[in-house]
Amino acid sequence: MEKHIKAGALAGIAGGVVEVIFMAIYCALTGKDGMEMLGLVAYTFFDGGALSGLSIHLGLSVLIGLAFGIVVYSAERFNVVVRYPVAIASGVAMLIVIWAFNFFVLLPSINPEFVAFVPLEAAFFSKLSFGLTLGLYRVHPSYAARSVGALAWR
């Protein structure tokens, strides 16, 4: 299980970083202020700035990756081999559920400023990029030590 936890944490960090890059590109193309967006992430929890928002985002990304690693570990305990198509679909599905919960249930009540600042479509595609990255990082004991960029396709 330790290998799945480590791989899941790395996958979460990778997904979180890809999502930040996606949103940075979105902000550059639309004229939105990326630092303000990160500050609004922090504001979900407390009145903080962009660095706090980035730290919170990456911390939550690690938690998502850990959950993904535990799910894959649990599946493999029942002799289910989690291959790339399933891992990718699972990562995408997981992040779409998180996006829907965040933007339709949680954030409108605790941080409506963030919902108003980030269009649903941009948030959806940012979560899609996170989910694809999460799924591409195959969480399997024999691949857990490999870096995110060194995927072994079968």
C-alpha positions as YAML, in Angstrom:
chain: A
units: angstrom
residues:
- id: 1
  name: MET
  ca: [0.00, 0.00, 0.00]
- id: 2
  name: GLU
  ca: [2.90, 2.34, 0.68]
- id: 3
  name: LYS
  ca: [3.86, 2.40, -3.00]
- id: 4
  name: HIS
  ca: [0.27, 3.27, -3.95]
- id: 5
  name: ILE
  ca: [0.21, 6.08, -1.40]
- id: 6
  name: LYS
  ca: [3.48, 7.55, -2.69]
- id: 7
  name: ALA
  ca: [2.42, 7.20, -6.31]
- id: 8
  name: GLY
  ca: [-0.99, 8.69, -5.54]
- id: 9
  name: ALA
  ca: [0.59, 11.67, -3.79]
- id: 10
  name: LEU
  ca: [2.91, 12.26, -6.77]
- id: 11
  name: ALA
  ca: [0.00, 11.91, -9.18]
- id: 12
  name: GLY
  ca: [-1.98, 14.43, -7.12]
- id: 13
  name: ILE
  ca: [0.87, 16.93, -7.16]
- id: 14
  name: ALA
  ca: [1.31, 16.44, -10.91]
- id: 15
  name: GLY
  ca: [-2.42, 16.92, -11.50]
- id: 16
  name: GLY
  ca: [-2.49, 20.00, -9.30]
- id: 17
  name: VAL
  ca: [0.47, 21.53, -11.13]
- id: 18
  name: VAL
  ca: [-1.08, 20.80, -14.54]
- id: 19
  name: GLU
  ca: [-4.31, 22.45, -13.38]
- id: 20
  name: VAL
  ca: [-2.40, 25.54, -12.22]
- id: 21
  name: ILE
  ca: [-0.63, 25.73, -15.59]
- id: 22
  name: PHE
  ca: [-3.98, 25.35, -17.40]
- id: 23
  name: MET
  ca: [-5.52, 28.17, -15.37]
- id: 24
  name: ALA
  ca: [-2.42, 30.37, -15.81]
- id: 25
  name: ILE
  ca: [-2.78, 30.00, -19.58]
- id: 26
  name: TYR
  ca: [-6.52, 30.69, -19.29]
- id: 27
  name: CYS
  ca: [-5.83, 33.85, -17.28]
- id: 28
  name: ALA
  ca: [-3.19, 35.03, -19.75]
- id: 29
  name: LEU
  ca: [-5.58, 34.54, -22.67]
- id: 30
  name: THR
  ca: [-8.59, 36.18, -21.03]
- id: 31
  name: GLY
  ca: [-6.94, 38.97, -19.05]
- id: 32
  name: LYS
  ca: [-8.03, 37.54, -15.71]
- id: 33
  name: ASP
  ca: [-5.70, 38.00, -12.74]
- id: 34
  name: GLY
  ca: [-4.20, 34.63, -11.78]
- id: 35
  name: MET
  ca: [-2.99, 35.97, -8.43]
- id: 36
  name: GLU
  ca: [-6.52, 37.08, -7.60]
- id: 37
  name: MET
  ca: [-7.78, 33.61, -8.52]
- id: 38
  name: LEU
  ca: [-5.28, 31.98, -6.16]
- id: 39
  name: GLY
  ca: [-6.24, 34.47, -3.46]
- id: 40
  name: LEU
  ca: [-9.87, 33.42, -3.90]
- id: 41
  name: VAL
  ca: [-8.83, 29.79, -3.40]
- id: 42
  name: ALA
  ca: [-7.33, 30.81, -0.04]
- id: 43
  name: TYR
  ca: [-10.44, 32.84, 0.80]
- id: 44
  name: THR
  ca: [-12.44, 29.60, 0.80]
- id: 45
  name: PHE
  ca: [-10.67, 28.79, 4.07]
- id: 46
  name: PHE
  ca: [-9.34, 32.12, 5.41]
- id: 47
  name: ASP
  ca: [-8.32, 35.57, 4.23]
- id: 48
  name: GLY
  ca: [-5.00, 34.80, 2.52]
- id: 49
  name: GLY
  ca: [-3.08, 35.69, -0.58]
- id: 50
  name: ALA
  ca: [-1.98, 33.93, -3.74]
- id: 51
  name: LEU
  ca: [0.79, 31.90, -2.07]
- id: 52
  name: SER
  ca: [-1.69, 30.60, 0.50]
- id: 53
  name: GLY
  ca: [-4.11, 29.73, -2.30]
- id: 54
  name: LEU
  ca: [-1.43, 27.85, -4.21]
- id: 55
  name: SER
  ca: [-0.42, 25.96, -1.06]
- id: 56
  name: ILE
  ca: [-4.03, 25.03, -0.32]
- id: 57
  name: HIS
  ca: [-4.59, 23.94, -3.93]
- id: 58
  name: LEU
  ca: [-1.51, 21.71, -3.93]
- id: 59
  name: GLY
  ca: [-2.36, 20.30, -0.50]
- id: 60
  name: LEU
  ca: [-5.84, 19.36, -1.69]
- id: 61
  name: SER
  ca: [-4.29, 17.94, -4.86]
- id: 62
  name: VAL
  ca: [-2.15, 15.61, -2.76]
- id: 63
  name: LEU
  ca: [-5.27, 14.47, -0.87]
- id: 64
  name: ILE
  ca: [-7.04, 13.74, -4.15]
- id: 65
  name: GLY
  ca: [-4.02, 11.78, -5.35]
- id: 66
  name: LEU
  ca: [-3.89, 9.83, -2.08]
- id: 67
  name: ALA
  ca: [-7.56, 8.94, -2.45]
- id: 68
  name: PHE
  ca: [-6.89, 7.80, -6.02]
- id: 69
  name: GLY
  ca: [-3.97, 5.67, -4.86]
- id: 70
  name: ILE
  ca: [-6.11, 4.06, -2.17]
- id: 71
  name: VAL
  ca: [-8.88, 3.29, -4.67]
- id: 72
  name: VAL
  ca: [-6.38, 1.66, -7.04]
- id: 73
  name: TYR
  ca: [-4.81, -0.27, -4.16]
- id: 74
  name: SER
  ca: [-8.25, -1.47, -3.06]
- id: 75
  name: ALA
  ca: [-9.12, -2.59, -6.59]
- id: 76
  name: GLU
  ca: [-5.87, -4.51, -6.88]
- id: 77
  name: ARG
  ca: [-6.51, -6.22, -3.54]
- id: 78
  name: PHE
  ca: [-9.46, -7.84, -5.34]
- id: 79
  name: ASN
  ca: [-7.17, -8.86, -8.23]
- id: 80
  name: VAL
  ca: [-8.43, -6.09, -10.52]
- id: 81
  name: VAL
  ca: [-5.60, -4.90, -12.75]
- id: 82
  name: VAL
  ca: [-5.96, -1.17, -13.25]
- id: 83
  name: ARG
  ca: [-4.68, -0.50, -16.77]
- id: 84
  name: TYR
  ca: [-4.32, 2.91, -18.37]
- id: 85
  name: PRO
  ca: [-7.78, 3.20, -19.96]
- id: 86
  name: VAL
  ca: [-9.45, 2.44, -16.62]
- id: 87
  name: ALA
  ca: [-7.04, 4.65, -14.70]
- id: 88
  name: ILE
  ca: [-7.57, 7.55, -17.09]
- id: 89
  name: ALA
  ca: [-11.36, 7.16, -17.06]
- id: 90
  name: SER
  ca: [-11.32, 6.88, -13.26]
- id: 91
  name: GLY
  ca: [-9.12, 9.95, -12.84]
- id: 92
  name: VAL
  ca: [-11.31, 12.00, -15.16]
- id: 93
  name: ALA
  ca: [-14.53, 10.78, -13.52]
- id: 94
  name: MET
  ca: [-13.18, 11.52, -10.05]
- id: 95
  name: LEU
  ca: [-12.27, 15.10, -10.96]
- id: 96
  name: ILE
  ca: [-15.55, 15.73, -12.80]
- id: 97
  name: VAL
  ca: [-17.43, 14.69, -9.66]
- id: 98
  name: ILE
  ca: [-15.22, 17.02, -7.58]
- id: 99
  name: TRP
  ca: [-15.83, 19.86, -10.07]
- id: 100
  name: ALA
  ca: [-19.60, 19.35, -9.97]
- id: 101
  name: PHE
  ca: [-19.69, 19.17, -6.19]
- id: 102
  name: ASN
  ca: [-17.47, 22.24, -5.80]
- id: 103
  name: PHE
  ca: [-19.23, 24.47, -8.32]
- id: 104
  name: PHE
  ca: [-22.85, 23.43, -7.76]
- id: 105
  name: VAL
  ca: [-22.94, 22.58, -4.04]
- id: 106
  name: LEU
  ca: [-20.00, 23.70, -1.92]
- id: 107
  name: LEU
  ca: [-18.52, 26.89, -3.36]
- id: 108
  name: PRO
  ca: [-21.76, 28.77, -4.07]
- id: 109
  name: SER
  ca: [-22.48, 28.73, -0.35]
- id: 110
  name: ILE
  ca: [-18.99, 29.27, 1.10]
- id: 111
  name: ASN
  ca: [-17.15, 31.22, -1.63]
- id: 112
  name: PRO
  ca: [-19.49, 32.68, -4.26]
- id: 113
  name: GLU
  ca: [-16.76, 35.14, -5.28]
- id: 114
  name: PHE
  ca: [-14.67, 32.25, -6.63]
- id: 115
  name: VAL
  ca: [-17.64, 30.85, -8.57]
- id: 116
  name: ALA
  ca: [-18.29, 34.29, -10.06]
- id: 117
  name: PHE
  ca: [-14.61, 34.77, -10.97]
- id: 118
  name: VAL
  ca: [-13.98, 31.40, -12.64]
- id: 119
  name: PRO
  ca: [-16.36, 30.45, -15.47]
- id: 120
  name: LEU
  ca: [-17.79, 26.93, -15.23]
- id: 121
  name: GLU
  ca: [-16.21, 25.92, -18.54]
- id: 122
  name: ALA
  ca: [-12.73, 26.99, -17.51]
- id: 123
  name: ALA
  ca: [-13.09, 25.22, -14.18]
- id: 124
  name: PHE
  ca: [-14.39, 22.10, -15.92]
- id: 125
  name: PHE
  ca: [-11.47, 21.91, -18.35]
- id: 126
  name: SER
  ca: [-8.98, 22.62, -15.59]
- id: 127
  name: LYS
  ca: [-10.38, 19.68, -13.62]
- id: 128
  name: LEU
  ca: [-10.36, 17.59, -16.80]
- id: 129
  name: SER
  ca: [-6.64, 18.33, -17.20]
- id: 130
  name: PHE
  ca: [-6.08, 17.34, -13.56]
- id: 131
  name: GLY
  ca: [-8.06, 14.12, -14.00]
- id: 132
  name: LEU
  ca: [-6.20, 13.14, -17.17]
- id: 133
  name: THR
  ca: [-2.88, 13.71, -15.43]
- id: 134
  name: LEU
  ca: [-4.01, 11.75, -12.40]
- id: 135
  name: GLY
  ca: [-5.12, 8.84, -14.57]
- id: 136
  name: LEU
  ca: [-2.00, 8.88, -16.73]
- id: 137
  name: TYR
  ca: [0.18, 8.35, -13.72]
- id: 138
  name: ARG
  ca: [-0.35, 4.65, -13.42]
- id: 139
  name: VAL
  ca: [-0.67, 3.80, -9.76]
- id: 140
  name: HIS
  ca: [0.77, 0.29, -9.75]
- id: 141
  name: PRO
  ca: [3.49, -1.03, -7.44]
- id: 142
  name: SER
  ca: [5.88, -1.89, -10.28]
- id: 143
  name: TYR
  ca: [5.54, 1.64, -11.71]
- id: 144
  name: ALA
  ca: [5.22, 3.63, -8.49]
- id: 145
  name: ALA
  ca: [8.86, 4.66, -8.34]
- id: 146
  name: ARG
  ca: [8.91, 6.06, -11.88]
- id: 147
  name: SER
  ca: [8.57, 9.75, -12.43]
- id: 148
  name: VAL
  ca: [5.41, 11.28, -13.86]
- id: 149
  name: GLY
  ca: [7.13, 11.87, -17.20]
- id: 150
  name: ALA
  ca: [8.38, 8.30, -17.57]
- id: 151
  name: LEU
  ca: [5.15, 6.44, -18.21]
- id: 152
  name: ALA
  ca: [5.38, 2.82, -19.29]
- id: 153
  name: TRP
  ca: [2.67, 2.17, -21.87]
- id: 154
  name: ARG
  ca: [1.51, -1.35, -22.53]
...
